[in-house]
Amino acid sequence: MPLVTVRVDEKLKREMEKLTHINWSEVIRNTVEHKIKEEGGRNLAEAVLLNERLRKKAPEGWDSTRVIKLWRQRRL
């Protein structure tokens, strides 16, 4: 497993050392994992909002079938 170093000040380190029953590596690992999942969800939500903003309704009378056929004919 790769190693990641985290710097904390002396006071915080002393407080951590008092709590010997806590696995600080696990706490930090879980916190990082949670933050990554949170950001991933946020990115998805932003993508959905952006998609909704960009989506436009077709003009009245728009016939997508006709347009597709037209483009297919141009390829030939």
Secondary structure as the mmCIF struct_conf table of DSSP 4:
data_model
#
loop_
_struct_conf.conf_type_id
_struct_conf.id
_struct_conf.beg_label_comp_id
_struct_conf.beg_label_asym_id
_struct_conf.beg_label_seq_id
_struct_conf.end_label_comp_id
_struct_conf.end_label_asym_id
_struct_conf.end_label_seq_id
HELX_RH_AL_P HELX_RH_AL_P1 GLU A 10 LYS A 18
TURN_TY1_P TURN_TY1_P1 THR A 20 HIS A 21
BEND BEND1 ILE A 22 ILE A 22
HELX_RH_AL_P HELX_RH_AL_P2 TRP A 24 LEU A 54
HELX_LH_PP_P HELX_LH_PP_P1 LYS A 57 PRO A 59
TURN_TY1_P TURN_TY1_P2 GLU A 60 GLY A 61
HELX_RH_AL_P HELX_RH_AL_P3 SER A 64 ARG A 75
#
